């Protein structure tokens, strides 16, 4: 079975998988596309024989709504990290921000952040990062299909992006800030669509558990 679950903030994607396993009593449970603990939104979970289709779903384009705070930079590139630098914020117009956002459209490469679940030599990168270890990472080929400014209320940039598998929105936020001659980190990230699965059809864990027991 395939379920469209709303991942709550503070949970890892694996936390959600464990919860679904407990609720359904299914032995085989997996998910399509990791969300960072601070992030929320659509997490597609598959059980039993349908876990075999998760890789196809994971390869779908995904849409996110994010909030980027300018002027501060954290070691994790998100709100869960420690502030390690600060920078002045230049005078910015919506037009200038839009031009910078548009420059990211198309195909490019992106280096995965150290604070990520990506495996290198059998170890999760975040496991190394927590020990203060940084290693060389191979860049991912990514495609940003659409990117749009929703609003700018200094120091916060609200934007929406539709992108390919392997795109780290935290890294994108960092790069946007750099092109705006400052620094930044994500304070909010919400995945609103994975392929054809939309946030409007997503179930909270509480709702899912109630409906499953009925």
Buried (B, 14 or more C-beta within 10 A) or exposed (E): EBBBBBBBBEBBBEBBBEBBBEBBEBEEBBBBBBBBBBBBBBBBBBBEEBBEEBEEBBBBBBBBBBBBBBBBBBBBBBBBBEEEEEBEBEEBEEEBBBEBBEBBBEEBEBEBBBBBBBEBEEEBBBEBBEEEEEEEBEEBEBBBBEBEBEEBEEBBBBBBBBBBBBBBBBBBBBBBBBBBEBBBBBBBBBBBBBBEBEBEEBBEBEEBBEEEEE
